[in-house]
Structures are given as C-alpha cells and as structure tokens.
Amino acid sequence: MKEYQWPRGDIHTTRLIYGCMMIGGTWDESPITDDVRRTAFATLDAAVEAGITIFDHADIYCRGKSETVFGEYLREHPGLRDKIVLQSKCGIRFPEEPNDEYPYGATVRYDYSYDHIMRSVDGILARLGVDTLDILLLHRPDSLVEPEEVARAFDRLKSDGKVGAFGVSNHSAAQMALLESVLDQPLVANQMQVSLMHPDMLVYGTAVNQRRPEHVMRPADSLEYCRQHGVQLQAWSPLAKGYLTGREFPKNWSDDDKARATKASSLVERMAGDHGVSREAIALGWILRHPAPVLPVVGTTDPGRIAASVAADTVEISREEWYLLVETARGMSMP
C-alpha cells in the first residue's frame, strides 16, 4: 500500500487505517476467551498482511479488552511495534465507572479533565503493553472542557514521552479552534463519521445559499478548518456498517432509508464490476477521492473484507462517479 505523509508532524502511514473497536469481542466485563483471541489475531494478521500500518483504538472499546488483546498480539509479534503507528482515544466515561463521590449515580459523560486524561493514557499504555502512544485523540466533545487543563495534560504527556502527537474526534471547527487557542501541541487529526450513507461533511458546501429544505444541511465546517490548518481528517464507519456492501438493512430503518441504501448499494456493486474491484474498494475509494484527504478507518473483523478493502488505495473514482454516488446515496439531485 502507498505510504502517506500527514500534513502535521512526522507521521507516515498507509491511507487505510485499521479500526480495532471490535477485536475485544464483547462490551461487558467478561474475560477475553480463546475464541475471541483467535478471531482477533486472524483479523490483525489480515490487516498486517494487507500492509496497513496504522491501528486505531479507544480506551472504551470492548471495555478495554480490544487494547488488551492487541497488546497480546504485539507481544507475540516482536518487531511489529516499530513498524506501525498506534492511535487511541480517551474522554468517554461509562455510568458504572467508580463514582463514589456522586450519591445520585452517574450517566455516560465526557471528561477532558487533566486527571482523567492522564489516568486514561496510563491505562491505554498498560493494556497495549507499550511505553509510548503515537497519537492520542479526544473522543467526543466535553461540554465542560477547560482548554487549559487539556493543554496541561498534553504538555505533560509529551514531556514524559507517553504520547507523540494529539488530535480530536467528532469535533467542529469552532471546538478545534478553542482548543488550539491555548494548546502548545498542535492537533494532528480529527476523526469524523463519513460514508456514502453519511456524506454531509464532504458535501454540505453544495448547500450554501440554498433555500430548499431538502438541500439545507447542518454546517460541518470541520472539513475546511482541517484543510486550512493541516489537520488530518479520518473517517469512522466508512462502509456504513456494511450496509453498502451486502449486509442486511436494520428492521427499524425507514422505507426511505432502505430505498436510498438499496440504490446506493446497487450502484456501488455496478461500479465495482466496471472497475474490476470489490464493493468495499468503491465505497472507500469514494472517500479517498476527496482531496482533503480523508483516511478511512476500516473496522471489520472479517479478514476477507480487509483484503477486499485494499484496492481502495489504487482505484480511481472519476468526478462524475463521485457525484453520482453522492446523489444516489442522498436520494436527491444536487442543488
């Protein structure tokens, strides 16, 4: 696969990222079973053999088990650590986390406090079995964020050699600008949801100065901010959970959503045949076609689908194909 240099920092990776969310098996407190471990190792073998060099984690994925099983994989593959980039996230806390000081209990909350960031990174490093995390992302915006606390945590983690670079996930341009107004450490990445079934961030600009309700989209100015400031964009759920590549649609989807997805899936399949590649390659190639660029995070645990995704690195989606895919997936013509 092609090596790609990020706009900020001395970071070189493939354009496809492997997302490790599900390799831990389950999201409960049950231990990692031998079956889960075998599946995870086979999945990671496929990603490594495909040439992927960056692996995405979060401290909450499978309640930490995804990082733990990845750490076991690293121990069984000496030398691999020096060949890959490890990225993880922190900032989300579950209700059942220790909260003795809260007599009324707690709910899911976001926490960018100095103490939580520092504690989270120590846990991430311990589970992965490494001394340094290459990239740390703040997972979801904390409404109670105090940017100065984030800056202090980032500076300490950098000076201690625990984290190499920092970024965010699911953040708007204004939220990034607020953080960067006090950070000494530059933000190198922003991971956002992007797929043909969730294309707004890449196409909302076409709705500027439109009055027709169906063309008005929520502003997603993260795209322009990241391009202007050299922040690397990443796309989570780039295959729309597999609904564009053969997975059965959820029963709770509306008829309109099913109709759009059916047409989009059919078009993806037809283009895949014309290009001589997999459906995964077309869906991911649509994202990679954007000049930002945007790096897809592929999270399947099916080794075959990982292999099928690799051709996205070389498939050439034309401008006409790109807009036709957008129009079909959105179920409406361009303004």
N, C-alpha and C positions, 0 to 999 in steps of 0.2 A: 504494500500500500504506500501511497505517497506520503512523504514527510512534510509537515506543515509547520511554519513558524508563527506563533501567536504575535499579535501587534504589540503587546506589552510584556516585558520580562523575557528572559532567556528560556522560553518554553517551546519545545519542539515535540509534536505528537502527530499521530495519524488524524485524519479528518473525521473518522468514525470513533466514537467513544463507546466503551462497553459499560453499561449500567448494571451494577451489582445488587440492585434492590432485592431481588427475589432469590438469590442463591442461598440465603439462610433458611429457606423452607417455609416456616410459619411465623406469624406475628404474635404468637403467645410466648409464655415463659418456658415452654417445653425445650428439652435439650436438643442439640443437633444430633440427628440419627445417622447411622451409616448410610442409609439410602439417600438422605439429603446431601451428605458429604460426597457420595459417589456422583450424584447428579451435578452438584456444584463443580466438582473437579473436571468432569467431562465438558461442562459448559465453558469453564475457564480455559481448558485445553483448546477448545474450538476457537475461542477469541484470540489466544496467543498464536495459534497456528495460522489464523487469518491475517496476522500481522498487526493487530490492534495494539497500540502502545500506551493508551490512557484508560484508566479504570475509575469509575465514579461510584462513590459510596455516600452514605449519610449515617450518622450515629443512631438514628431511629430505625433503619431498615431491618426488618425482622427482629426488632428489639435488640439490635447489636450483633445478632448471630451472623448476618451477612459479612460484617467486617471480621468476625472471629474465624469463620470458615475460610475467608480469603487469606487471613494470616496463616492458617494451617497450610494452605496451598503454597504460599511463599516459602514456608519452611521446608516443604518437600521439593521445591524447585530453586535450589541455591543459584544465585547469579541473576535471577529474573528481576529482583528489585531494582537493580542498577539499569535495567533496560526499559523500565516503564515509569509512567507518571501516575501518582496516586492522588486522587481528589476526594475529599469528603465534605460533609456539611454538618452544621450544628445550628441550634436555635429553636427547635421544636421540643416541647416537653409534654409528656402524657399525663393524664389525670392521676394515675396511680404512682407517679414518682413521689419520693418522700416529701411530705408536706405537713409535717407535724405542727408547724407554726400557723397553719391555716385551719382553724377549728370548723369551718364550714365546708372543708374539702376544696377541691380544685377541678378545673377543666383543662382541656387541651389549651396550652398557652405558648406564646412565643417569648423567647428570653435572650436578649442580646446584652445582658449584664456582663461585666468583667468576670465575675466569679463563675458564671455559667459557661462562658466561652472557654475559660482556662480549664475548668473541670472537664468539659466535653472533649477538648483536644487531648487531654491526658488519657481519657477513656478510649478515644479513637486510636491513639498510638499504641496503647496496651493491647487492644483487640487485634490490630493489624500486625503487631509484633515488629514495629519499625521505630526508628529514632526520630524521623522527620517525615512530615506530611508535605507533599509538594504544593498542594493547593487546598485552601480551606474556603468554603463558601458559607455565607449566612443564608439559612434555608428559606425562611419566609419572613416578610417584614414584621418587625416588632413595633406595635403602635406606641409602646412606652420606651422606645430606644433613646438612649442618651449617647449621641455620637462620640462624645469624649471618652466614654467607657469603652466603646468599641476600639477607638484609636489606641487607648492604653493597652488593651488586650492584644491587639495586632502587633504593636511595638514590642511588647514583652515576648510574645511567641516568636517573633522574628529574631530578636536578640538572643533568645535562648536556643535558637536553632531548631525549634519544634515545627515551624511552618515556613515554607519557602515563599509562597505568594497567597494573595487573598482575593476573594470575589464575593458575589452575591447570587441569589436565585430568586426568581419571581419579583424582581424589583423594577419599579418605574424609573424614568429618567430623574424625576424630582427626588426620589428616595436615594438614588445613587449620588446625585449632586449634593444632597445634605451630608451624606457620609464623607464624600470626598472633600467637603469644605474644611474638615478637621483632620482627615487621615494623612499621615506621612507615608503610609504604604498604599500604593496605587491599587485600584480594583482591576483585576486582570480578566474577569469573566462575569457573565450574567446568564444563568440558565433559566430559560422560559419554556412554557408549553407551546410547541409548534408542530403542526401536522397539516395535511390536506383537510382534515376534518376540524382543525383548529388553526386557521391560517391568518387570523386577524392581525397579528403583529407584523407580518410581512406585506399585507395588502391594505391596511387601513388607510394609507396615504391616498389611495384612489378615491376615498370617500370625502376628502377635503372639499369644502364648498358645495356639498350636495344637500338637497332638502328632502329627497325621497327617503322615507323612514327605513326602507329595506337596505339602503346604502350607507346609513349612518352607523358607524361602529365606535365602540369605546376607544378613546385615544390610547395608543400603545407606543408612546414616543421613546420607549427603550431602544428601539431599533436605531433611530437617528442618533441618540445620545451615544450609544455604543460605537457606532461607526465613526462619529466625530472624535471620540476620545480614545479610540483604540482598545475598547473593552471587548473581549472575545465573547460572542454570543454562542450559546449551546441550546439545543432543542430536546426537551424531555418529552416522552411519549410520541416520538416522531412517526411511528407506524399506527397511531391511534388505537393502541392495544390490540393490534392485529386485525381490526375490522376492515382495513383496506386490502388485506392480503389473505382473506379466506375465512376468518373467524366468524362464527355465527353472531348476529347482532343481538344485543340485550332485549329482553321482552318488554322492558319499560321504555324503550325508545319510542318516540312519536312516529306516526306514519311518514311525516315529512323528513325526519332524520333518517329513517330507513330508506326512503326513496333516494335521498341525496347520496347516502353511503353506497347504495346499490349501483347507482350510475357512476359514481366515482371509482368504485372497485372494478366495474366493468371496463372503464376507460384505462385504468392502471393496467389491467390484465392485457388489454389490446396493445397498449404501448409497449409492454414488456415483450410481447411476441414480436412486435416490429423491430425492437432494439436487440432482440435475442438475449434478454436478461431476465432476472426474476422480478416479480411484482414488488418485492422489498426494495430492489435496486431503483425502480422507478419512483416509489414513494419517498425514499431517502434522497434520490438524485434531485427531486423537485426542491428539497430543502437546500441541498448543496449548490444548486444552480444560482441561488441568491448571492450577489457579490459582497454581502456584508463581511465575511461569510458566516454561516451558521453551522455548527458542528453537531450532528445528531447523536443522541445518547441511545444506543440500541440496548434494550433490556431483556430480550427474550432469553429463556433458558434452554431453547431448542438449538442444538449445535447445527442442525441443517439450516435453520433460518439465519443463524450468524453467518454461515458460509454464503448463503444467498444474498446477504446484505453487502458483501464486499464489492460487488460490481458497481455499487453506487459511487464508488470512488473514481470510476472512469467513464460511466455513462454520460452522454452529452444530451441534455434536455434543451430543446430549442426554445426561443422566446414564445413562439406560437403554442408549443406544447405546454409550457409553463402556465400561460394564461388560460388555456383551455382546461387544464386540470383544476385551476382555481375556480373558474366559472362553474364547472360541473360539480365540484365538491360543495360550493356555496349554494348551488341551486338557483342562481340568478346571474344575469348578464352584468358585465362591468358597467359603471355609470356612463 
